Amino acid sequence: MREQPAYRRAAGATRLYRDGVLHLVLPGVDGKVLRVAGTGRRLWDLLEYPIAIDALASRLAAEYEGPIDSIASSVGRSIEQLAAQGLVDRCDPPDADGLRRDRYLWLLKRSLVNLIYPEHELRIELLERTAPPADRAEGQRALRDVSRNDPQSLASLIADRQDGRLSPHRGYRFSHSMVGLARLDNVERAAERVFADGVAGDFVEAGAGQGGVAILLRALQVAHGQAARRTWVADSFAGGPRAEAPADTDAGFDFTADHSPWLVWGLSEVRDHFRRYDLLDEGVRFLAGWVSETLATAPIVAIAVLHVDVDAYESTRAVLHHLYDRVSPGGFVIVDEYYAWPPCRQAVDEFRRDRGIVEPLQQVDWSACCWQRVR
């Protein structure tokens, strides 16, 4: 009996969430999107890693308690439609090692954005906004049933995690990464590509926050047997610099420690976060200080994946100025906040124009862009 082929989301699929509904941008068709909801949305979620149609049908039949034969037929038709629109690729089924690796990375990403225990956030919010009832048992039941009593808040919280739309009140306090699943998936697919193509170089995270993306970068190296590469983590570990460039001051940029304390995480705290995921080893190197000062002389020879998340105009220009020439051909540059923060977008556009960079930008989601360096 011949083994069934597997299917997976296309690496370049752009995800946009509007009012909690997933919209997939159709490749090569300007302005066209596919609205995905209900079982179609769940099918898309299950295509995160290679999976055969029979396995997809089995999962959906268990979740929706439907007849597996009719579900398998429907899944097959849906996969054909998604593939015809360039949103799904056919691929080899994973072997046992690949399956274990995929499950590990699936769980790691959801841990980084706190999608494993989202109800705990609702419980904390409930405790913060309401006085404890006189009846202790009543209070315990309210905490126990928080997601059952307010399913809309749970759905909204999960959507924010998937889309990376977080606020100091909801998100910064509970997640080791603020970028959301769509951007974490993009980082993963970029790493897979450089591994498969043998692109030389280390991984670099400029602007670490709590270290979530950098933790994923190191996990990808370890899980794919590429631990000889290094992961560099560049950050002031003291908050953002005071804005000086007109692009930043005009936009009201202020990510300093005094103004945005939830964005400030010390080096010892970020190192501890790596340790919690059992990923703190000699392959992780930290560059503490302003990126405009540390990156020029950083002992980084070649870069396969460069993730830029420093937001400000001046800092973004500094990262690209000091590191772009070290990105290997075939390597990826990923810029968070490109679509969300005008000064960041201005810095990227000016740098690409000044350097004559013509490789096309790929939109990842509502915030991030990336491109693969060819020349």
N, C-alpha and C positions, 0 to 999 in steps of 0.2 A: 504493500500500500504506500503510495507516494505521499510524502509529508505536505501538508497544506502550506501555502505561502502565508506570510504575515503582512500586516499593514500597519502604517504609522503616519502620524501627522507629517505633512511636508515641513522641512526645516525652515522655510521662509514664510510660513503662514503668519500673517499679522492679525492680532486679536484686539478688538475694541469692545469695551463693555458700555452699553448705553441703557440706563435705567435698569441695571441688573441683568440685561439680556446680552448674550454673546453675539457679536457680529464678526464674521471672518471676511477679510478683504480678499477679493478674488484676484489672483495674480494676473497681471497683464491686462486688466480691464479697469480703466480709470473710473473711480467713484462707485464701483459696484461692490456690494457686500452681500454676504449670505447670513441671514438671521437664523440663529440656532437656539432652540429652546426645547424643553421637555426631554423626551428620550433621545432626541438628536444631540442635545447638549451633553447628556450622559455618555452617549456613544463617542463624542469628541474627547471627553475626559479620558475614556478608556483607551484611546489611541495615543496616549502619551509615550508609550514604548511599544515595540513590535508585538503584535498579537494576531492570532489567526481568527477567522470568522467564527469557527465553532466555539472557541474560547470566549469571544465577544458575546455570542448568543447565550452561552451558559451563564455568563455573569449577569446579563440583562434579564434572562428568564428567572434567575434566583431573586433579583432585586424587585422585579415587577410581577412575579408569580404568574408568568404567562407560558403558553405552550412553546417549547424550544424550537420545534420545526418551523412554525410560522415566524418566530422571531429571527431565526437564522436566515430565512428567505428575505425578510425585511432588511436585516443587517447587510446582506450581500448587495441588495439594490442600493442602499445608502452609501456603501463603500464605493460602488461603481460611480455614483453621482459625484461624490467628493473627489475621487481620483480624476474624473473627467474635468473637474474644475481646478485641478492642480493643487488641491488641499491635502491629499493623502497619497503616500508613496507605497508601492509594493516593495517588500524587503524579505530577507531570509528570517525564518523563525529563530528566536534566541535559543542557545544551548543552555545547559543547566547553570554554567558559570555566569552567562549573560543574564539569565533570569534572576539569579541572586543579586547581581550587581544592580540591575534595574530596580528591584524591590528596595534595595538599600538606598539608592539615590532618590527614589520616590518618597520614602519616609523622611530622609534627610531634608529635602526641600520643604516639605510640609512642617517639619519641626522648626525650620528657620523662620517661617512666616506664621508660626503658631496656629496651624490649622488642625492640629491633633486634638487639642483641648479648647476649642473656641468658647465653649460654654463657661469656662472659668472667667473669661473676660466679662461676660454678661453678669455673672455672679458678683464680681467686684463692683461693676457699675451699679448694680442694684443696692449693694451695701453702702455705696457712696451717696446715693441720691435719696434713700429712704431711711426713716428711723426704724429701729428694730421693733417688731410687734411685741405686745405684752405676752402673747402666747408663744413660748419658745418653739414648740412643735410647729406652729403655723409658719414661723420664720424659716425653720429648717425645710419645710415643704416648699416654700417659695424659692429657696435657693436650689433645691433639688430639681424643681420643675421649671427652671428659668427659661430654658429653650422651648419647652412645651407650651408655656404660657405666652411667650412672645416669639413665635417662629419668624416673624418678619425681621426682628432685630438680629436674629441668628443668621438669616439669609443675607442680610445687608453686611454683616460683619465678614461672612465668608466671601462675599463678592469683593469687598475691599481688600481682603488678603490675596485673592486671585489677581486683582487688577493693580495692586500696589498703591491704592489711594488711602493713605493713612494720615492721621492727625495726631497731635500730641496727646489728646484725650483718648483716642482709640487707635492703638497700634504701636506708637513709639515705645510705650511702656512694656509691651508684651512680646515683641518679636525681635529676633536677632537680625532680621533683614526687613527693610521697608519696601523693597522693590517689587514684591508680588511674584506670583508663580509664572506669569507670562515671561517676565524678564529673566527669571532663574532658568526657565526652560531654554531661552535663547542662549544664555551663557553655556548651558550644557551642550546644546547642539553645535555651538562654535568649537568647544573643546573636542567633541567627537570628530569633527571635521579635521582639525589639525592633527589629532592622533592618527586618523585613517590615512591622511596625506603625508604623514611624516614631516610636518612643518616643525622646524627647529625653534627652540626658545622656551622661556619660562612664562608664567602667568603673572600679571601685575594688576593689583587693585589700587587705584589712586582715589582716596576718599573712602575710608573704611567704615565709618559709623560704628556699629557694634561688631562688625567683622563678618556679617552673614554671607555676602557674596564671596569674600576671600575664603571663608570656610568651605563653601561649595567648590571653589576652584581647586583647593587642595584635595577635597574629597574625590573630585573627578580624576585628578592625577593618580591618587592611590587606588581607586576602584578600577581604573583602566590599566593598571600595571605601568604607570608612567611617573612613579614617585621620584625618579631621578631628576625630574624637572623641579624647579623651585617656584614657590608662590611668594611674591613680594607684596607687602602690605604697607602702602605709603599714606601717612596721615599725620596731622599735627598732634592728634590725640588730646587736643585742648580746645576744640571748636574751630569755627571758620575765622579767617582773617577779617579785619575791618575793611569795609568796602572803600576803594579809592577810585577805581575806574568809573567814568560816567555811566557806562552800561549797567554797572552794579548799583551805583547810588541812585540813578534814575528809577530803577526797578524796586528800590527799597530793600536791597539785599542786607540782611543782618543775621548771619548764622553764628555770631559770636557766643561765647559761653554765657554772657550776661543776658542775652536776649533769647537764646534757643538752647536752654540747658539739656533738653532731651536729645539733642544732637551731639552732645559732648560725652565721649567715652574715652577713658584713659587707656594707656598702653597695657597696664596690668589687667584691666577688665577685658580688653579684646583678647589678650593672651589666654585669659581664663576661659573665654568662650570657645576658643580653639581646643583647649584642654577638655572641656565638657563633651565635645564631639570626638575625643580621642584622636585629634588631628594636629596637635602641637608637637612638631618634631624638627629636626635640623633642616628640613626642606622648606620651612616657613621662615621668612626673613622680614623683619620690620624696619621701616625707614621713618623715624619719628622726626617731625619738624615740618615747616612750610614746604609744600611741594616745589615752590619756586627756588628753594635753596637746597633741598636734599636730592632731587632727581638728576641734576646736572652731573654730579660725580658719583651717582649710585652705581655699584659694580654689576649692572645688568647688561649682559652682552647682547642677547637676542630675546625677543618677545614673540610668543605665539598668540596669546590673548591679552589684550589691554582693555581693562574695564575702567572707564573714567566716570567718577561720581563725585566731583568736587563742586559742581553747580555754578560757582561764580565765573564771570568772564575771565578775569585775570588768572585764576587758578586753572581753568580749563585750557587757556592758551599756554600756560606754563607746562602743563603735563604733555600736551601735544608737541610743543617745541622741543622739550628735552627727550621725549621717548619715541616719537613717531619713527624716526630714522632707525630705531632698533627693532621695529616690528618686521618680522621676517616676511618675505613674499609668501602669500597663502595664509598669513595670520589675520586675526580679526581685531578691529577697534570697535568697542561698544561704548556708547556715550549715554548715560542716564540723564534724564531731564532735558534732552534736546528739544522735544516738542512742548515740554511743560514750563520751561524757564527761558524767556527770551535772551538774557545775557549769555547763557550757555550756548544757545543756538547761534547767536552772533559770533561767538568765539570759534565755533566749529566751522561755520560757513566762511569766515575770513581766513582761517588757517587753510582750509581746503582750496580756496581761491588763490591765496598767495603761493601755495605749493604746487598748484596745478594738478590737484588730485581729482581724477575723473571717475574713479570707481563709484558706482551708484550707491546711494544711501538706501538701506532697507529699514522701513518702519517696523519696530518690534511691537509696540503697543501705543497707548496714548502719550507715553513719555519718552521712551528710549529709541535710539537709532543705532545702526551698526553698518560697517562695511568691511569687506575683505580686501586686504592690500594685495594687489596683483603685481604691480611694478616694483 
